[in-house]
Amino acid sequence: MNTIIVNPYYTLIAATLVLLIGRLLVSKIKLLQNFNIPEPVAGGLLMSFLVYLLYIVTGLSFENGLTFGEGISLNFDKGLQDSFMLFFFTSIGLSADFSRLKSGGIGLFIFLGVVALFIVVQNIVGVGLASAFGLKPIIGLVTGSITLTGGHGTAGAWGKTLEQDYHIQGATALGMASATFGLVLGGLIGGPVARRLVNKMGRKPLSEEAQKNNNDNDNDTEVSVFEQPEKQRLITSKSAIETMALFAACLSFSALMDSDTVKAFFPEKFTLPQFVWALFFGVFLRNILTYVFKIKMFDRAIDVFGNASLSLFLGIALLNLKLWQLLDLALPMLVILAAQTFVMSTYAYFVTYRLMGKDYDAAVLAGGHCGFGLGATPTAVANMQSITDKFGPSHKAFLIVPMVGAFFVDFVNAFILSGFVYFLS
């Protein structure tokens, strides 16, 4: 088979087009605005639908990529997608000043408890429905927190284990499709759930002038990274280069810790995704430079790089969405995933919102929880941005969600999954 790989440059062009199309759609279509659908999700779904139409009309088949005619396949390079994901999580780490984390207070731990409880619920739903359909109960974990809370990285890691140790054929492919389903649905339901909660409390959208003033406000002291993506931030080439050096250090450390040479020194079953190492080293580097060497960090540059990476990551991820992969799922799997979507939105609406205080911050947190409870932390951040752009900032939500969704939840999920696997084995 002749494979045509769309190189990173053309992939980047396509991803930026997805973002521009999404911005145009959201600005012109009132329905998307009312439901607070993130721009990358709007543009990405449209492009995926167009590719799917091409698939139907021309008889495209899928085998290691999009196959045109006989023996010719087209694949978008995913290297940039992984790189932008690492950039995004690195920016979270570099923005995690310990003094800011203290301000999260007890709310951070309450939210972590809310998330942990939902992971248990998510797996009970998956295992219960899988058993009801006559499938192996452990398959329910694939359509549970392995893929929905864990995402593509966790799906790949557990898929291999389930195939080799538990003889679940196709677990990796099923995991990838389930994680993709969650990524899309997490971006679709988060905005509407948060919007309904905000409307219920009677809060009105900011006027256009107030939204503009909110984004143009140059006070960085109380604004968390990603909280105001449209805000104008003044950075210089010097600060940009110095910030890029910090990103490079974090990415280099994560690559080292993810290498086979270093992994050999850890227990066999001790595995952490590369992005966790990037985030961890970002936190370490930020606070060492700030408190030990008294170096002032360039939060504006970190903010710009992080927001750009977030948008491009989502753009490329959805650009590579193959809708027929979801259609190829067996009916039981689609039913389980649909049920998981309903459970997530219901849990966020009635549990996350109430336990986090039943205020505006709690509504934004509920929208963020939908994002990484079904998809990924970048989706959660995009959900929250779509709300705060219209209704005003939520410092608490943008402090808690990135840290819990990007870091703590992986450890909690791994612990809970190990218990379920042990019980079901």
C-alpha positions in Angstrom: 0.0 0.0 0.0 1.3 3.5 -0.9 0.9 5.8 2.1 0.8 9.5 1.7 1.7 11.2 4.9 0.6 14.8 5.2 3.7 16.4 6.7 3.6 18.5 9.9 3.5 21.8 8.0 0.4 21.0 6.0 -1.2 19.4 9.1 -0.6 22.7 10.9 -2.2 24.6 8.1 -5.2 22.3 8.1 -5.5 22.6 11.9 -5.4 26.4 11.8 -8.1 26.3 9.1 -10.2 24.2 11.5 -9.8 26.8 14.2 -10.7 29.7 11.8 -13.7 27.8 10.5 -14.8 27.1 14.0 -14.4 30.8 15.0 -16.5 31.8 12.0 -19.2 29.2 12.8 -19.5 30.3 16.4 -19.6 33.9 15.5 -22.4 33.4 12.9 -24.5 30.6 14.4 -26.6 31.6 17.4 -27.2 28.0 18.4 -23.5 27.4 18.9 -23.2 30.6 20.9 -26.2 29.7 23.1 -24.8 26.3 23.9 -21.2 27.6 24.4 -19.7 25.1 22.0 -15.9 25.7 21.8 -14.6 26.9 18.5 -12.2 23.9 17.9 -15.0 21.5 18.5 -17.4 23.3 16.1 -14.8 23.5 13.3 -13.4 20.0 13.9 -16.8 18.3 13.8 -17.7 20.1 10.5 -14.4 18.9 8.9 -15.0 15.4 10.2 -18.5 15.4 8.8 -17.2 16.5 5.4 -14.6 13.8 5.4 -17.3 11.3 6.3 -19.5 12.5 3.4 -16.4 11.9 1.2 -16.1 8.5 2.7 -19.7 7.7 1.8 -19.8 9.2 -1.7 -16.4 7.8 -3.0 -16.5 4.5 -1.1 -13.4 5.3 0.9 -12.3 2.5 3.2 -10.2 2.8 6.3 -7.0 0.8 6.7 -4.2 2.5 8.5 -5.6 5.8 7.3 -8.0 7.2 4.7 -7.8 4.9 1.7 -8.5 6.4 -1.8 -9.1 3.8 -4.5 -6.8 0.8 -4.3 -3.6 0.9 -2.3 -3.3 4.6 -1.6 -3.8 5.9 1.9 -3.7 9.4 3.4 -2.6 10.0 7.0 -2.2 13.3 8.8 1.0 13.5 10.8 0.1 13.4 14.5 3.5 14.4 15.8 2.4 18.0 16.3 -0.8 16.9 18.1 1.4 15.2 20.8 3.8 18.1 20.9 1.0 20.7 21.4 -0.5 18.5 24.1 2.9 18.4 25.9 3.1 22.2 25.5 -0.3 22.7 27.0 0.4 20.6 30.1 3.9 22.2 30.5 2.2 25.6 30.5 -0.1 24.4 33.3 3.0 23.3 35.3 4.9 26.5 34.7 1.9 28.6 35.8 1.4 26.5 39.1 2.8 29.0 41.6 2.5 27.4 45.1 1.1 30.6 46.4 -1.8 30.3 43.9 -2.3 26.6 44.8 -2.8 27.6 48.4 -5.7 29.9 47.4 -7.5 26.8 46.0 -7.8 25.7 49.6 -10.3 23.0 50.6 -12.2 23.4 47.3 -9.4 21.6 45.4 -9.6 18.6 47.7 -13.5 18.6 47.6 -13.4 18.7 43.8 -10.8 15.8 43.7 -13.2 13.8 45.9 -16.1 14.6 43.6 -14.0 13.4 40.6 -12.9 10.3 42.4 -16.5 9.3 43.3 -17.5 9.8 39.7 -14.7 7.6 38.4 -16.2 4.8 40.6 -19.7 5.6 39.3 -18.4 5.6 35.7 -16.8 2.2 36.0 -19.9 0.7 37.8 -22.0 1.9 34.8 -19.6 0.5 32.3 -19.2 -2.9 34.0 -22.9 -3.2 34.8 -24.1 -2.5 31.2 -21.3 -4.7 29.7 -22.6 -7.5 31.9 -26.2 -6.8 30.9 -25.2 -7.2 27.2 -23.5 -10.5 27.9 -20.0 -9.1 27.5 -17.0 -9.7 29.8 -17.5 -7.3 32.7 -13.9 -6.0 32.3 -14.8 -4.7 28.9 -17.0 -2.2 30.7 -13.8 -0.6 32.0 -12.8 0.2 28.4 -15.9 2.2 28.1 -15.4 3.5 31.6 -12.7 5.5 33.2 -9.9 3.8 31.2 -10.9 5.8 28.1 -13.3 8.5 29.2 -11.5 9.9 32.3 -8.1 8.5 31.2 -8.2 9.6 27.5 -6.2 8.2 24.6 -2.9 7.7 26.5 -4.5 5.6 29.2 -6.6 3.8 26.6 -3.4 2.8 24.7 -1.6 1.6 27.9 -4.5 -0.4 29.3 -5.5 -1.7 25.8 -2.2 -3.5 25.5 -2.5 -5.0 29.0 -6.1 -6.2 28.4 -5.1 -7.8 25.1 -2.1 -9.6 26.5 -3.1 -10.5 30.0 -6.9 -10.8 29.8 -7.3 -11.9 26.1 -9.7 -9.1 25.2 -9.2 -8.9 21.4 -9.3 -5.4 19.9 -9.2 -3.7 23.3 -6.8 -1.0 22.0 -8.8 -0.2 19.0 -12.0 -0.1 21.0 -10.3 2.1 23.6 -9.1 4.6 20.9 -12.6 4.9 19.5 -14.2 5.3 22.9 -11.7 8.0 23.9 -12.4 9.8 20.7 -16.1 9.6 21.4 -15.6 11.0 24.8 -13.4 13.8 23.5 -16.1 15.1 21.2 -19.0 14.6 23.7 -17.1 16.1 26.5 -16.8 19.3 24.4 -20.4 19.2 23.4 -22.1 18.8 26.8 -19.9 20.9 29.0 -21.0 24.3 27.7 -24.8 23.5 27.8 -24.6 22.0 31.3 -22.8 25.0 32.7 -25.0 27.5 30.7 -28.2 25.9 32.2 -26.8 26.2 35.7 -25.7 29.8 35.2 -29.1 30.7 33.7 -30.8 28.9 36.6 -29.1 31.2 39.1 -30.2 34.3 37.1 -26.8 35.5 36.1 -26.9 37.5 32.8 -24.2 37.5 30.1 -21.8 40.4 30.1 -22.4 43.1 27.6 -20.2 43.1 24.5 -18.4 46.2 25.9 -17.9 44.4 29.3 -16.6 41.3 27.5 -14.1 43.4 25.6 -13.0 45.2 28.7 -12.7 41.9 30.5 -10.3 40.6 27.8 -8.4 43.9 27.5 -7.9 44.2 31.2 -4.1 44.2 31.8 -4.2 43.1 35.4 -2.4 39.8 35.5 -2.2 39.4 39.3 -5.6 37.6 39.7 -6.0 36.0 36.3 -5.1 32.3 36.0 -3.6 31.0 32.8 -6.2 30.2 30.1 -8.9 32.2 31.9 -9.1 34.9 29.3 -7.9 33.4 26.0 -8.9 36.5 24.0 -7.1 38.9 26.3 -4.4 41.0 24.6 -1.0 40.3 26.3 2.2 42.2 25.6 5.2 40.0 25.3 8.7 40.7 23.9 11.0 38.5 21.8 13.3 38.3 24.8 10.6 37.0 27.2 9.3 34.7 24.5 12.7 33.1 24.0 13.3 32.8 27.7 9.9 31.2 28.1 10.6 28.8 25.2 13.8 27.7 27.0 11.7 26.8 30.1 9.3 24.8 27.8 12.2 23.1 26.2 13.6 22.1 29.6 10.3 20.6 30.7 9.8 18.7 27.4 13.4 17.4 27.5 12.9 16.1 31.1 9.6 14.4 30.1 11.2 12.7 27.1 14.1 11.5 29.4 11.7 10.1 32.0 9.6 8.5 29.2 12.6 6.7 27.7 13.2 3.0 27.9 16.5 3.6 29.7 14.9 5.4 32.6 11.8 3.2 32.7 14.0 0.2 33.4 14.7 1.6 36.9 11.1 1.7 37.8 8.8 -1.2 38.8 7.4 -2.9 35.8 3.8 -1.7 36.4 4.8 1.8 37.3 3.8 3.9 34.3 3.1 7.6 34.0 2.2 9.4 30.7 4.8 11.7 29.3 2.6 14.7 29.8 2.5 14.1 33.6 6.3 14.3 33.7 6.2 17.5 31.7 3.6 19.0 34.1 5.5 17.8 37.2 8.8 19.3 36.1 7.0 22.6 35.1 5.7 22.9 38.7 9.1 22.1 40.1 11.0 24.5 37.8 8.5 27.3 38.3 8.7 27.3 42.1 12.5 26.7 42.3 13.1 29.7 40.0 10.6 31.8 41.8 11.3 31.1 45.5 14.9 29.9 45.5 16.5 32.1 42.8 13.9 34.9 43.0 13.4 35.0 39.2 10.3 36.6 38.0 8.4 34.3 35.6 6.9 35.6 32.3 3.3 34.6 32.9 2.1 36.5 29.9 4.2 34.4 27.5 3.3 31.2 29.3 -0.3 32.2 28.9 0.0 32.9 25.2 1.9 29.7 24.4 -0.5 27.6 26.5 -3.7 29.0 24.9 -2.3 28.6 21.4 -1.2 25.0 22.1 -4.6 24.2 23.6 -6.5 25.3 20.5 -4.1 23.6 18.1 -4.2 20.4 20.0 -7.9 20.3 19.8 -7.9 21.3 16.2 -5.5 18.5 15.2 -7.3 15.9 17.4 -10.6 16.6 15.8 -9.1 16.9 12.4 -8.0 13.2 12.8 -11.5 12.2 14.0 -12.8 9.3 11.9 -16.6 9.2 12.4 -16.8 5.7 10.9 -14.7 4.4 13.7 -17.5 5.3 16.0 -20.1 3.8 13.7 -18.1 0.6 13.6 -18.5 0.1 17.3 -20.9 -2.7 18.2 -24.3 -1.5 19.3 -23.7 -2.4 22.9 -20.6 -0.2 23.0 -22.5 2.7 21.6 -25.3 2.2 24.1 -22.8 2.1 27.0 -21.1 5.3 25.8 -24.4 7.1 25.3 -25.3 6.1 28.9 -22.0 7.3 30.1 -22.6 10.7 28.5 -26.0 11.0 30.2 -24.5 9.9 33.6 -21.7 12.5 33.2 -24.0 15.4 32.5 -26.4 14.4 35.2 -23.6 14.0 37.8 -22.1 17.3 36.9 -25.5 19.1 37.1 -26.7 17.6 40.4 -23.5 16.5 42.3 -20.5 18.5 41.1 -22.5 21.8 41.1 -24.0 21.2 44.5 -21.0 19.9 46.4 -18.8 22.7 45.0 -21.0 25.4 46.4 -24.0 26.0 44.1 -22.5 29.3 42.9 -21.1 30.6 39.6 -17.7 29.0 40.2 -19.5 25.7 40.8 -21.3 26.0 37.5 -18.0 26.6 35.6 -16.5 23.7 37.5 -19.4 21.5 36.4 -18.7 22.4 32.8 -15.0 21.6 33.2 -15.8 18.3 34.9 -17.8 17.3 31.8 -14.7 18.1 29.7 -12.2 15.8 31.4 -14.7 13.3 32.8 -15.5 12.3 29.2 -12.6 13.7 27.2 -9.4 15.5 28.3 -8.2 18.4 30.3 -7.8 20.6 27.2 -11.5 20.0 26.5 -12.3 21.0 30.1 -10.4 24.3 29.7 -12.1 25.0 26.4 -15.5 24.4 28.0 -14.8 26.8 30.8 -13.4 29.4 28.5 -16.6 29.4 26.5 -18.6 30.2 29.7 -16.3 32.8 31.3 -16.0 34.7 28.0 -19.7 35.4 28.2 -20.4 35.5 31.9 -17.2 36.7 33.5 -14.1 35.2 35.1 -14.0 32.3 37.5 -10.5 32.3 39.1 -11.4 29.3 41.4 -12.4 27.1 38.5 -9.3 27.9 36.4 -7.1 27.2 39.4 -8.7 23.9 40.4 -9.6 22.1 37.1 -6.3 22.2 35.3 -4.4 20.8 38.3 -7.0 18.1 39.2 -7.7 17.2 35.6 -4.1 17.1 34.4 -2.3 15.7 37.4 -4.2 14.3 40.4 -6.9 12.5 38.4 -4.4 10.2 36.7 -3.1 8.9 40.0 -6.7 8.5 41.4 -7.9 6.8 38.2 -5.0 4.4 38.2 -5.7 3.4 41.8 -9.4 2.9 41.3 -8.9 1.0 38.0 -6.4 -1.4 39.7 -9.1 -2.2 42.3 -11.7 -2.9 39.7 -9.4 -5.1 37.6 -8.4 -7.0 40.7 -12.0 -7.5 41.7 -13.1 -8.6 38.1 -10.2 -10.9 37.4 
